[in-house]
Amino acid sequence: MGAYAIRRLLWIPVTVILTTMIVFLLVRFIPGNIVDIMAAQIEGSGGEINIALIKQLLGLNAPVYVQYARWVTGIVVHGSFGKSLASSQPITPMILERIPLTFELGFMALIIGLCISIPIGVYSAIRQDTITDYILRSISILLISVPSFWLGTIIVLYPSIWWHWAPPMEFIPFFTNPLGNLGMMIIPALVLGSQSTGSTMRMTRTMMLETLRQDYIRTAWSKGLGERVVVIRHAMKNALIPVVTLVGGQIPTLVGGSVIIEQIFNLPGMGRLMLDSLNGQCPGRLF
């Protein structure tokens, strides 16, 4: 066990280095760059631009490996991700400003999903093969099958057409108006956590059915204990262990899904920052 843990720890820096290299190179190999965008804007207004000089000033004339070394050195030595190539503003404050919203969105999606999926999964298991069970299982399959971005688009589009209502699109900071912030975040959180809710619901039902067939559960029933005591005190403790493992694996998915959800609901989080950066818009590219 100790040797395995040591090997895993030694692989951490290798994984981090490879991940940063892949991300850095992917951004660099995207067609077009900030210099081309600046040149198009200036030429469109009738001006002229020296592309070679701009690349030299931004450090883009150096080889890719030199640019990567400078970027990594800035992070490790100075704790800085550099400056935006478009606005020349420091990147680190931009990230620190956006992270809380993305964290709040993912945390709310996770909590709402658990509050919905676990009770429904447990109830579906203890009422196996009833009409209610079939309905709940169908709902879970539907949630897994429907993409969150499609669901978010439908929620924004059709209510505005049919009932002239749309979710709030103006961001409200939490410390300015906590209730207003939670009110505007609950719909994006529900949409973001829809797929994870369906999968958690199915996993909870499956593990509860397996646990309810165990001998110690039969012993609890034979002692005359009530259904609530058997389910909550005895069955759920063991049934939820694999569910917790599943939920841990869903966290990266929630963070990745926030990129599209933030764009749909106009939330200024990390996902929105990444899309704006890739599009060459303000606040600029991240790398």
PyMOL commands that set and color helices and strands:
alter all, ss='L'
color gray80, all
select helices_A, chain A and resi 2-29+34-44+51-58+64-78+91-126+131-145+148-162+178-192+194-212+215-222+227-264+270-278
alter helices_A, ss='H'
color red, helices_A
deselect
rebuild
show_as cartoon
